[in-house]
């Protein structure tokens, strides 16, 4: 008799869960949110524009209606942070008494004027021939220390690309000076001037506190910025439609994140704390996700579901999606096991040559060992509307997109409940 009552209870609970899933995550609400975020009114949601501010206000209102708490009980869903935009004015550099062309000097700074020499306490390091240039650069610009970095001239063709990386930066008291030169100077001096403009950015963050494991976090995210308004495409052709609405990239992922927040709030059975984040500035350097990630101890984050471009069918058709970095943890296997019998399949990333695992907003936490993955369906080799003005809601399969969101909800239930914990990313080979 006891077993009969137990079975009946489980059946009732399972039925209620399924009904709640379909009721809360419904195609009508998915379309409403997606249509709003990708509307012309949002002007393409470019950073530092009124359009992205409108989008942030809309997302915050959805969190409020769902009953989410604010991060750290701040009273606002907007997680604001300052950025600094730098414009190069001049540089005067000497190595062992020899003047260096200003084009061969790039200074990462948020200060209007930088003056240094061999007695200033800067650590002198080198990026030698054959090194992983991007890895080495990232290591030095992210370190809280002053560096003079001498770069081997074999990197001359890629050296200029550093200018794009330094256009907008987090405010910092530290400087990193890159000089292209095959020289280990005993004496050196650099004087550089920049025009500095301080700007504000904001993620939108909502929280559902955990019941028994409040200090263990599960993150659901998507970036809400896009490319904005452009008169010409990247080939220089004049556009008749100048608004890059970003319906799939990434209003779709942001819509999914909002729908999941509503579902888990309605379920009210999460043992771990759930954090829902709409990231800003993904398209211009991932600054929103980077700032957000700094608010956590990496070991406290048990999983991250980053959702990007799920509005179109995957290469396997409907009822499927792929997980970037699938082989790096067992998170994908956990998710798939929870979908047994649903007909939905999570696949490994079919585009490994594109390095998607480290190209999206999951990357900052993944580099710290967090099982942080991006879920997507975008056919990155042939996606016809990627980064084009034609990325509009009419190109999306909203029914399939709704099924994907439901699949994420179901597949994550073991992690949300605290009963399942994915393995960590092996970071021993990363620097």
C-alpha positions in Angstrom: 0.0 0.0 0.0 2.8 2.4 0.9 4.5 1.7 -2.4 1.2 2.4 -4.3 0.8 5.8 -2.6 4.4 6.6 -3.3 4.0 5.7 -7.0 0.8 7.7 -7.2 2.6 10.7 -5.6 5.4 10.5 -8.1 3.0 10.2 -11.0 1.0 13.2 -9.8 4.2 15.3 -9.3 5.5 14.3 -12.7 2.2 15.2 -14.4 2.1 18.6 -12.6 5.7 19.3 -13.7 4.9 18.5 -17.3 1.7 20.6 -17.2 3.6 23.5 -15.6 6.3 23.2 -18.3 3.9 23.5 -21.2 1.8 26.2 -19.4 4.7 28.5 -18.5 7.0 27.9 -21.5 4.5 28.5 -24.3 5.0 29.7 -27.8 2.7 32.7 -27.4 4.9 34.2 -24.6 8.1 33.2 -26.4 6.9 35.1 -29.5 5.9 38.2 -27.4 9.3 38.5 -25.7 11.2 37.7 -28.9 9.2 40.1 -31.0 9.7 42.9 -28.5 13.5 42.4 -28.2 14.0 42.2 -31.9 11.7 45.0 -32.9 12.8 48.2 -34.7 12.0 50.1 -31.5 15.1 48.5 -29.9 17.3 49.9 -32.8 19.4 46.8 -32.9 20.4 47.0 -29.2 23.9 48.4 -29.8 26.0 49.2 -26.7 25.9 52.8 -25.6 22.7 53.6 -27.4 19.1 54.4 -26.3 18.0 51.1 -28.0 19.9 48.9 -25.6 18.7 50.9 -22.6 15.1 50.2 -23.8 15.9 46.5 -24.0 17.4 46.4 -20.5 14.3 48.1 -19.1 12.1 45.5 -20.8 14.1 42.6 -19.5 14.1 44.1 -16.0 10.4 44.4 -16.1 10.0 40.8 -17.1 12.1 39.7 -14.1 10.0 41.9 -11.8 6.7 40.4 -13.1 8.2 36.9 -12.6 9.0 37.8 -9.0 12.8 37.4 -9.2 15.0 39.0 -6.6 17.8 41.5 -7.5 21.5 40.6 -7.2 22.7 41.1 -3.6 19.3 42.7 -2.9 20.5 45.8 -4.6 17.0 47.0 -5.4 17.8 47.1 -9.2 18.0 44.4 -11.8 20.6 46.5 -13.6 24.2 45.4 -12.8 25.9 48.6 -13.8 29.7 48.9 -14.3 32.0 51.5 -15.8 34.1 51.2 -18.9 36.7 53.5 -20.4 37.1 54.3 -24.0 40.5 55.4 -25.1 41.6 57.3 -28.2 45.3 57.4 -28.9 46.9 60.8 -29.2 50.7 60.3 -29.2 53.6 58.1 -28.0 57.3 58.7 -27.6 59.2 55.5 -27.1 63.0 54.9 -26.7 64.8 51.5 -26.5 68.5 51.8 -25.7 68.4 55.4 -27.0 66.7 54.4 -30.3 63.4 55.9 -31.1 60.5 53.5 -31.9 57.8 54.2 -34.5 54.5 55.0 -32.7 52.8 52.4 -34.8 54.9 49.7 -33.1 53.8 50.8 -29.6 50.3 50.0 -28.2 49.5 51.0 -24.6 46.7 49.4 -22.7 45.7 52.1 -20.2 42.8 53.9 -18.8 44.9 56.9 -17.8 45.2 60.1 -19.9 49.0 60.1 -19.6 51.5 57.3 -19.0 55.2 57.9 -18.3 57.6 55.1 -17.5 61.2 54.0 -17.8 63.4 51.1 -16.5 63.2 52.5 -13.0 59.4 52.7 -12.8 58.9 49.2 -11.5 57.3 47.7 -14.7 58.1 44.0 -15.3 59.8 43.5 -18.6 58.7 40.3 -20.5 58.8 39.0 -24.0 56.5 37.3 -26.5 58.9 35.3 -28.5 58.7 33.7 -31.9 56.4 30.7 -32.0 54.4 31.7 -28.9 50.6 31.7 -28.8 50.2 35.4 -29.4 46.6 35.9 -28.3 47.1 33.7 -25.2 50.1 35.7 -24.1 48.5 39.0 -24.8 45.4 38.1 -22.8 47.6 36.9 -19.9 49.4 40.3 -19.6 46.4 42.6 -20.1 44.3 40.7 -17.5 47.1 40.6 -14.9 46.9 43.3 -12.2 50.4 44.4 -12.7 52.4 46.9 -14.9 54.2 45.3 -17.8 56.4 46.3 -20.7 55.9 43.5 -23.2 58.4 43.2 -26.0 56.9 41.4 -29.0 58.9 39.5 -31.6 58.7 41.1 -35.1 57.4 37.8 -36.4 54.0 38.9 -35.1 54.1 42.2 -37.1 51.0 41.3 -39.2 48.9 40.6 -36.1 50.3 43.2 -33.8 48.0 46.0 -35.1 45.0 43.9 -34.1 45.7 44.9 -30.5 44.3 48.3 -31.3 40.8 46.8 -31.6 41.2 45.1 -28.2 42.1 48.3 -26.4 39.3 50.6 -27.7 37.1 50.0 -24.6 38.5 48.6 -21.3 37.7 48.1 -17.7 38.9 51.0 -15.5 42.3 50.0 -14.0 45.3 51.5 -12.3 47.6 49.2 -14.2 49.2 49.6 -17.6 50.5 47.1 -20.2 52.8 48.5 -22.9 53.4 46.4 -26.0 56.4 47.2 -28.2 57.1 45.4 -31.4 60.9 44.9 -31.4 63.6 42.2 -31.6 65.5 43.7 -28.7 66.0 43.2 -25.0 66.9 46.8 -24.0 68.7 47.8 -20.9 67.3 51.3 -20.9 63.8 52.3 -22.1 61.2 55.0 -21.7 57.6 55.4 -22.9 55.5 58.5 -22.8 51.9 58.1 -24.1 48.9 60.2 -24.2 45.2 59.2 -24.7 41.9 60.9 -24.7 39.8 59.1 -22.0 36.0 58.8 -22.0 34.2 57.0 -19.1 31.0 55.1 -20.1 28.4 53.0 -18.4 27.3 49.5 -19.3 24.7 47.2 -17.6 23.9 43.6 -17.4 20.4 42.7 -16.3 20.4 40.1 -13.5 17.6 38.3 -11.5 17.9 35.7 -8.8 15.9 32.9 -7.3 17.6 32.0 -4.0 18.2 28.3 -3.3 16.5 26.5 -0.5 19.2 24.3 1.0 22.3 25.2 -1.1 22.1 29.0 -1.3 25.8 29.4 -1.9 25.9 27.0 -4.9 25.0 28.8 -8.1 23.5 27.7 -11.4 23.6 30.4 -14.1 21.3 30.8 -17.1 22.4 33.5 -19.6 22.2 35.1 -23.0 23.5 38.4 -24.4 21.0 41.0 -25.2 23.2 43.4 -27.2 23.6 43.3 -31.0 25.0 45.4 -33.8 22.6 48.4 -33.9 22.0 50.6 -37.0 24.4 50.5 -39.9 24.1 52.3 -43.3 26.4 49.8 -45.1 27.2 46.1 -44.8 30.7 44.8 -44.2 31.4 44.8 -48.0 30.5 48.5 -48.2 27.1 48.0 -49.9 24.4 50.6 -49.0 21.6 48.9 -47.0 17.9 49.6 -47.6 17.2 48.1 -44.1 19.7 49.6 -41.7 18.5 48.1 -38.4 20.3 44.9 -37.4 17.5 43.5 -35.3 19.5 40.4 -34.0 16.4 38.2 -33.7 18.4 35.0 -33.5 21.7 36.7 -32.2 20.8 36.9 -29.4 17.3 38.0 -28.7 16.5 34.2 -29.0 18.9 33.3 -26.2 17.8 36.2 -24.1 14.1 35.1 -24.6 15.0 31.6 -23.5 16.7 32.8 -20.4 13.7 34.9 -19.4 11.3 32.0 -20.1 13.4 29.8 -17.9 13.3 32.3 -15.1 9.6 32.3 -15.2 9.4 28.5 -15.2 11.8 27.9 -12.3 10.1 30.6 -10.3 6.8 28.9 -10.8 8.3 25.5 -9.9 9.8 26.9 -6.7 11.8 23.8 -6.0 15.4 24.8 -6.7 17.8 23.8 -3.9 20.7 25.7 -5.6 20.5 29.5 -6.2 19.6 30.3 -9.8 21.0 33.4 -11.4 19.5 34.7 -14.7 21.7 37.1 -16.6 21.3 39.1 -19.8 24.7 40.2 -20.8 25.7 43.4 -22.5 28.6 44.1 -24.8 29.2 40.5 -26.1 29.5 41.8 -29.6 32.3 44.2 -28.7 34.4 42.0 -26.5 32.4 40.1 -23.9 32.7 42.8 -21.3 29.3 42.1 -19.7 30.0 38.4 -19.0 33.5 39.2 -17.9 32.3 41.7 -15.3 29.5 39.4 -14.2 31.9 36.5 -13.7 34.1 38.5 -11.4 31.3 38.6 -8.9 31.6 34.9 -8.1 34.1 32.5 -6.6 34.5 30.0 -9.5 34.2 27.0 -7.2 30.7 28.2 -6.1 29.4 28.1 -9.6 28.2 24.5 -10.3 27.0 25.0 -13.9 26.4 27.7 -16.5 23.8 27.4 -19.3 24.7 30.1 -21.8 22.1 30.2 -24.6 22.9 31.7 -28.0 21.1 31.6 -31.3 18.5 28.8 -30.9 15.9 30.3 -33.3 16.7 28.2 -36.3 16.9 24.5 -36.8 20.2 22.8 -36.1 22.0 20.7 -38.8 20.1 17.7 -37.4 16.7 19.3 -37.8 14.1 20.1 -35.2 14.2 18.8 -31.6 17.9 19.1 -31.4 20.7 21.5 -30.3 24.4 21.3 -29.7 26.6 22.1 -26.7 29.9 23.8 -27.1 32.8 22.1 -25.3 30.7 19.0 -24.9 33.8 16.8 -24.4 35.3 19.0 -21.7 32.9 18.0 -18.9 30.1 15.4 -18.4 27.4 18.1 -18.3 26.1 17.2 -21.8 25.7 13.6 -20.7 23.8 14.7 -17.6 21.4 16.9 -19.7 20.8 14.2 -22.2 20.0 11.5 -19.6 17.3 13.8 -18.2 15.7 14.0 -21.6 15.3 10.2 -22.1 12.0 9.5 -23.8 11.4 13.1 -24.9 12.7 12.7 -28.5 15.1 15.7 -28.0 18.8 15.3 -28.5 21.8 17.4 -27.4 24.8 16.9 -29.7 28.5 17.8 -29.4 29.5 21.0 -31.2 29.8 20.1 -34.9 32.0 23.2 -35.6 35.2 22.6 -33.4 37.4 24.5 -35.9 35.5 27.7 -35.0 36.5 27.4 -31.3 32.9 28.4 -30.2 33.5 27.2 -26.6 35.8 30.1 -26.0 34.0 32.6 -28.3 30.8 33.2 -26.3 29.9 34.5 -22.8 30.5 31.1 -21.1 34.3 31.5 -21.8 35.3 33.6 -18.8 34.0 31.1 -16.2 35.0 28.1 -18.3 38.6 29.2 -18.2 38.3 29.1 -14.4 37.1 25.5 -14.5 33.4 26.0 -14.3 31.3 23.6 -16.4 30.0 26.6 -18.5 28.7 25.7 -21.9 26.8 27.4 -24.7 23.7 25.8 -26.1 23.0 26.7 -29.8 21.4 25.5 -33.0 23.1 28.0 -35.3 24.6 26.4 -38.5 27.8 28.4 -38.2 29.1 27.3 -41.6 26.0 28.3 -43.6 23.8 30.4 -41.4 22.3 32.9 -43.9 21.3 35.7 -41.6 24.2 35.8 -39.1 25.3 39.4 -38.5 23.0 40.7 -41.2 20.1 43.0 -41.3 17.9 40.1 -42.3 18.2 38.5 -38.9 14.5 39.2 -38.1 11.8 37.3 -36.3 10.3 36.1 -39.5 13.3 33.9 -40.1 12.8 32.0 -36.8 11.0 28.7 -36.0 9.3 29.8 -32.8 7.6 26.4 -32.2 10.9 24.6 -32.3 12.6 27.3 -30.3 9.9 26.8 -27.6 10.7 23.1 -27.5 14.4 23.8 -27.1 13.7 26.0 -24.1 11.5 23.3 -22.6 14.3 20.8 -23.2 16.8 23.0 -21.3 14.4 23.3 -18.4 13.9 19.5 -18.2 17.5 18.6 -18.8 18.8 21.0 -16.1 16.4 19.8 -13.3 19.0 17.5 -11.7 21.6 20.3 -11.5 19.0 22.8 -10.3 17.9 20.4 -7.6 21.4 19.8 -6.4 21.2 16.1 -7.1 23.6 16.3 -10.0 26.9 18.2 -10.4 28.8 18.3 -13.6 32.6 17.6 -13.7 34.9 20.7 -14.0 36.7 21.9 -17.0 40.4 20.9 -16.9 42.3 24.2 -17.0 45.8 22.8 -16.5 46.6 23.5 -20.2 45.2 27.0 -20.1 47.0 30.2 -19.1 
